[in-house]
């Protein structure tokens, strides 16, 4: 009876965390089609077009640890509300950048939005993992949260792709309806968070420890080898997840003289949206089997499958084509899109493997984890540089190298070899 009551009490907090997952993907996903817009509006290179994405993700490097400290000291509700306010400001500045037609203001908005996304990510992952009781159940909840995340990510490139119309004449202001929607989501979430009771499973314990303990703990999350290798894995994973569709979008919308396909923004956005839709499908499957299949098995299989798909995209000739959304495109684009099935469940699997056995170090570990999410801006920027100098398809060799590391982490690097460290809260 007790367990049933507890589940009922946790249903609404879980729903709130799912809403925050949607917000993270919607605002972060704006940088993909915006990269196409700023490339044409400001005459940017492929690498420069990724600077908004870089600004958004590099904010994680600055905010990851402070977000972990904020969560540890102030709890889930206060931290979530703070993130929502910051996010609203960031999107408002992005809207302003369209009004003044300034690339610098656009980058500022992306950077501030990144602060919000970092704080939200710091909250939702450990919260869902805790509400699920850790282990496979915790992974299952994170996978379902990831499915909600994919819905937002699917909507954004399609919506902005059609809003921009003619790619060559697109401006930031064309994306205003999407920006208004994002600000509306933040305002709604703020109201919901104010009235919903969020459980704080560790806040009282943390406060008691601050009062009672004067001696500094000689261990931290960084004392665990599998966690250190895990944060490298998340740096690489986010770069892969973002880089595959971002560079594919540039490949499709760049004209033939620039080595691209010269497709309309709406069609290219729909194809990129399919990538995120497949991530949604993968996460739904991952969520349904997450309690039965280990995170290690999930990460191993998806890394291998991803390597095969990207190799096919690189080596298959562009003369072999397929029809997607009424447009004839090289089949290599289809294999890039299929990569969404692989990246779909990697986040939850890596997070679950990296924090397994950390106990009282979990909240701070989540903050450190968020620092490494900056890989989602750094690696696509370097992939853009490779695309500028060696062509779009050759840039995907960077993705292959990243997937090989993830395969190593799944098979070997994720093992906890520091089981002698005491992690209980009362220690």
C-alpha positions in Angstrom: 0.0 0.0 0.0 2.9 2.3 0.9 4.6 1.7 -2.4 1.4 2.4 -4.3 0.9 5.7 -2.6 4.5 6.6 -3.3 4.0 5.9 -7.0 0.9 8.2 -7.1 2.8 10.9 -5.4 5.6 10.6 -7.9 3.4 10.7 -11.1 3.1 14.5 -11.2 6.8 15.2 -10.5 7.7 12.7 -13.3 5.4 14.6 -15.7 7.0 17.9 -14.8 10.4 16.4 -15.5 9.1 15.2 -18.9 7.9 18.7 -19.7 11.4 20.1 -18.9 12.9 17.4 -21.2 10.7 18.8 -24.0 11.9 22.4 -23.3 15.6 21.3 -23.4 15.3 19.8 -26.8 13.1 22.5 -28.3 15.4 25.4 -27.4 18.6 23.5 -28.1 17.2 22.3 -31.4 16.6 25.9 -32.6 20.4 26.1 -33.2 20.2 23.5 -36.0 18.0 25.4 -38.5 19.3 28.7 -37.2 22.7 27.6 -38.4 21.3 27.4 -42.0 19.8 30.9 -41.6 22.9 32.7 -40.3 25.1 31.0 -42.9 23.0 32.7 -45.6 22.1 35.9 -43.8 25.7 36.7 -42.7 27.6 34.8 -45.3 29.2 32.5 -42.7 31.2 29.3 -43.5 30.0 25.9 -42.4 32.2 26.1 -39.3 31.0 29.7 -38.5 27.4 28.6 -38.9 27.9 26.3 -36.0 28.9 29.1 -33.6 25.4 29.5 -32.3 25.3 25.8 -31.5 28.8 26.2 -30.0 27.7 29.2 -27.8 24.7 27.2 -26.7 26.7 24.2 -25.7 29.9 25.9 -24.4 27.7 27.4 -21.7 27.6 23.9 -20.2 31.3 24.1 -19.5 30.8 27.3 -17.5 27.5 26.3 -15.7 27.8 22.5 -15.2 29.5 22.5 -11.8 27.7 25.6 -10.5 24.4 24.0 -11.5 25.4 20.8 -9.6 26.2 23.0 -6.5 22.9 24.9 -6.9 21.0 21.6 -7.1 22.8 20.1 -4.1 22.2 23.2 -1.9 18.8 24.5 -3.1 17.0 21.4 -4.4 15.2 20.5 -7.6 12.3 23.1 -7.5 14.4 26.2 -6.9 17.0 25.1 -9.5 14.2 24.4 -12.1 12.6 27.8 -11.6 15.9 29.5 -12.0 16.6 27.6 -15.2 13.2 28.6 -16.7 13.8 32.3 -16.0 17.2 32.2 -17.6 15.9 30.3 -20.6 13.1 32.9 -21.2 15.7 35.7 -21.2 18.0 33.8 -23.6 15.2 33.2 -26.1 14.0 36.8 -25.8 17.6 38.0 -26.7 17.5 35.6 -29.7 14.3 37.3 -30.8 16.0 40.7 -30.3 18.9 39.6 -32.6 16.4 39.2 -35.4 15.1 42.7 -34.8 18.5 44.3 -34.9 19.9 41.8 -37.5 23.0 41.2 -35.3 25.1 38.0 -35.4 26.7 39.0 -32.1 23.4 39.4 -30.3 22.2 36.1 -31.7 25.3 34.4 -30.2 24.6 36.1 -26.9 21.1 34.7 -26.9 22.3 31.2 -27.7 24.9 31.4 -24.9 22.4 32.5 -22.3 19.9 29.8 -23.5 22.7 27.3 -23.0 23.0 28.3 -19.3 19.3 27.4 -18.9 19.6 24.1 -20.8 22.5 23.1 -18.6 20.7 23.8 -15.4 17.6 21.9 -16.6 19.7 18.9 -17.7 21.3 18.9 -14.3 17.9 18.6 -12.7 16.0 16.2 -14.8 18.5 13.3 -15.2 19.2 12.6 -11.5 15.6 13.4 -10.6 14.2 10.8 -13.0 17.0 8.3 -12.0 16.1 8.8 -8.3 12.3 8.5 -8.9 12.9 5.3 -10.8 15.1 3.9 -8.0 18.3 3.8 -10.1 19.5 0.8 -12.1 17.4 -0.4 -15.0 14.3 1.3 -13.7 16.1 4.7 -13.5 17.4 4.1 -17.0 13.9 3.3 -18.2 12.5 6.7 -16.9 15.4 8.6 -18.5 14.7 6.8 -21.8 11.0 7.8 -21.7 12.1 11.4 -20.8 14.4 11.2 -23.8 11.4 10.2 -26.0 9.6 13.5 -24.9 12.9 15.3 -25.6 12.8 13.9 -29.2 9.3 15.3 -29.8 10.6 18.8 -29.3 13.7 18.1 -31.4 11.6 16.7 -34.2 9.3 19.7 -34.3 12.0 22.4 -34.4 13.8 21.8 -37.7 10.6 21.1 -39.6 8.9 24.3 -38.2 11.8 26.6 -38.7 12.6 25.0 -42.1 9.2 26.0 -43.4 9.3 29.4 -41.7 12.5 30.3 -43.4 11.1 29.7 -46.9 13.7 30.5 -49.5 17.0 29.6 -47.8 19.0 32.2 -49.7 16.8 35.0 -48.4 16.1 33.7 -44.9 16.7 35.9 -41.8 16.5 35.3 -38.1 13.2 37.2 -37.9 11.6 34.5 -40.0 11.9 32.2 -37.0 10.0 34.5 -34.7 6.9 32.2 -34.4 9.2 29.4 -33.1 10.8 31.8 -30.6 7.4 33.0 -29.4 6.4 29.4 -28.9 9.6 28.7 -26.9 9.0 31.7 -24.6 5.4 30.5 -24.1 6.6 27.1 -23.1 9.0 28.7 -20.5 6.2 30.9 -19.1 3.8 27.9 -18.8 6.5 25.7 -17.2 7.3 28.4 -14.6 3.6 28.5 -13.5 3.4 24.7 -13.3 6.6 24.5 -11.3 5.4 27.1 -8.9 2.3 25.1 -8.0 3.6 21.5 -8.2 5.2 19.8 -5.2 8.6 18.4 -6.2 10.1 15.8 -3.9 13.6 16.6 -2.6 15.1 13.2 -1.8 18.5 14.4 -0.7 18.1 18.0 0.3 17.5 17.4 4.0 20.4 14.9 4.1 22.7 17.4 2.4 21.7 20.1 4.9 22.3 17.9 7.8 25.7 16.9 6.5 26.6 20.6 6.1 25.7 21.2 9.7 27.3 18.0 11.2 30.4 17.5 9.0 33.4 19.7 9.3 35.8 17.3 7.6 36.1 17.5 3.9 35.4 14.2 2.0 38.6 13.0 0.5 36.6 11.4 -2.4 34.4 12.8 -5.1 32.7 11.6 -8.3 36.1 12.1 -10.0 37.5 9.3 -7.7 35.7 6.8 -9.9 37.4 5.7 -13.1 34.1 4.7 -14.8 32.7 8.1 -14.2 35.7 9.9 -15.6 35.5 7.7 -18.8 31.8 8.3 -18.8 32.0 12.1 -18.9 34.4 11.8 -21.9 31.8 9.5 -23.4 29.0 12.0 -22.9 31.2 14.8 -24.4 31.7 12.6 -27.5 28.1 11.4 -27.6 26.5 14.8 -27.6 28.9 15.9 -30.4 27.8 12.9 -32.5 24.1 13.4 -31.8 24.2 17.1 -32.8 26.8 16.8 -35.5 25.1 14.2 -37.7 21.9 16.2 -38.4 23.5 19.7 -38.3 26.1 18.9 -41.0 23.5 16.9 -42.9 21.2 20.0 -42.9 24.1 22.1 -44.3 24.9 19.5 -46.9 21.3 19.4 -48.1 20.8 23.2 -48.2 24.2 24.3 -49.5 24.2 24.7 -53.3 26.2 22.5 -55.7 29.0 25.0 -56.0 29.6 24.6 -52.2 29.5 20.8 -52.5 25.9 20.5 -51.3 22.5 19.4 -52.8 20.8 22.8 -53.0 17.6 21.7 -51.5 14.8 23.9 -50.1 14.9 24.6 -46.4 11.5 23.1 -45.7 12.3 19.8 -47.3 15.7 19.6 -45.7 14.2 20.5 -42.3 11.7 17.7 -42.7 14.4 15.2 -43.4 16.4 16.4 -40.4 13.1 16.2 -38.4 12.9 12.5 -39.5 16.3 12.0 -37.7 14.8 13.3 -34.5 11.6 11.4 -35.1 13.6 8.2 -35.3 15.3 9.2 -32.1 11.8 9.4 -30.6 11.0 5.9 -31.9 14.3 4.5 -30.5 13.7 6.1 -27.1 10.2 4.7 -26.9 11.6 1.3 -27.6 14.5 1.9 -25.1 12.0 3.0 -22.5 9.8 -0.1 -23.0 12.8 -2.5 -22.7 14.9 -0.4 -20.4 13.9 -2.4 -17.3 14.9 -5.7 -19.0 18.0 -4.8 -21.1 21.1 -3.5 -19.5 22.6 -0.1 -20.3 25.8 -1.8 -21.3 24.0 -3.9 -24.0 22.1 -0.9 -25.3 25.2 1.2 -25.7 27.3 -1.6 -27.3 24.7 -2.5 -29.9 23.8 1.1 -30.9 27.5 2.1 -31.2 28.2 -0.8 -33.5 25.0 -0.1 -35.6 25.9 3.6 -35.8 29.4 2.8 -37.1 27.9 0.6 -39.9 25.4 3.3 -40.9 27.9 6.1 -41.1 30.4 4.0 -43.1 27.6 3.3 -45.6 26.8 7.0 -45.8 30.5 7.8 -46.5 31.2 5.1 -49.1 27.9 4.7 -51.0 28.0 6.8 -54.3 25.8 9.9 -54.5 24.3 8.5 -57.7 22.2 6.0 -55.7 19.2 7.9 -54.6 15.9 7.6 -52.6 12.8 9.8 -52.4 12.1 11.5 -49.1 9.3 14.1 -48.7 8.9 14.4 -52.4 12.6 15.1 -53.0 15.1 12.8 -54.6 18.2 12.7 -52.4 21.3 10.5 -52.3 20.7 7.3 -50.2 23.7 8.3 -48.1 21.4 11.0 -46.5 18.9 8.3 -45.6 21.7 6.4 -43.7 22.7 9.5 -41.9 19.0 10.0 -40.8 18.9 6.4 -39.6 21.7 7.3 -37.2 18.9 8.7 -35.1 17.9 5.2 -34.1 21.4 4.7 -32.6 21.9 8.0 -30.8 18.4 7.7 -29.4 19.2 5.7 -26.3 22.8 6.5 -25.8 22.3 9.4 -23.4 20.4 7.5 -20.8 22.7 4.5 -21.1 25.9 6.5 -20.7 24.4 8.5 -17.8 23.2 5.4 -16.1 26.5 3.6 -16.5 28.5 6.6 -15.4 26.7 7.3 -12.1 26.0 3.7 -11.1 27.4 3.1 -7.6 28.1 6.8 -6.9 25.5 7.2 -4.1 26.0 10.5 -2.3 28.2 11.8 -5.1 25.4 11.5 -7.7 24.1 15.2 -7.6 27.6 16.7 -8.0 28.4 14.1 -10.6 25.4 15.3 -12.6 26.9 18.8 -12.6 30.2 17.6 -13.8 28.4 15.5 -16.4 26.7 18.7 -17.7 30.1 20.4 -18.2 31.0 17.8 -20.8 27.8 18.4 -22.7 29.7 21.2 -24.3 30.9 18.5 -26.8 27.6 19.2 -28.6 29.0 22.5 -29.7 32.7 21.8 -29.9 32.7 18.6 -32.0 30.1 19.9 -34.7 32.3 23.0 -35.0 35.3 20.9 -35.8 33.2 18.8 -38.1 32.2 22.0 -39.9 35.9 22.9 -40.3 36.5 19.5 -41.9 33.5 20.0 -44.1 34.9 23.4 -45.2 38.3 21.8 -46.1 37.6 18.2 -47.1 33.9 18.0 -48.0 30.7 17.2 -46.1 30.9 13.4 -46.2 34.6 13.3 -45.2 33.6 15.2 -42.0 31.8 12.1 -40.8 35.1 10.3 -40.2 35.1 12.3 -37.0 31.8 10.7 -36.1 33.2 7.2 -36.8 36.1 7.9 -34.4 33.7 9.1 -31.7 31.5 6.0 -32.1 34.5 3.8 -31.7 35.2 5.4 -28.3 31.6 4.8 -27.2 31.9 1.2 -28.1 35.0 1.0 -25.9 33.2 2.6 -23.0 30.3 0.2 -23.3 32.4 -2.9 -23.4 35.3 -2.0 -21.1 35.4 1.5 -19.7 32.1 1.5 -17.9 33.1 -1.1 -15.3 33.3 0.3 -11.7 36.7 -0.6 -10.4 36.4 1.6 -7.3 33.9 -0.4 -5.3 36.0 0.1 -2.2 34.9 3.8 -1.9 32.0 4.2 0.6 29.1 6.1 -1.1 26.3 5.8 1.5 24.7 9.2 2.6 25.4 8.6 6.2 29.2 8.0 5.6 
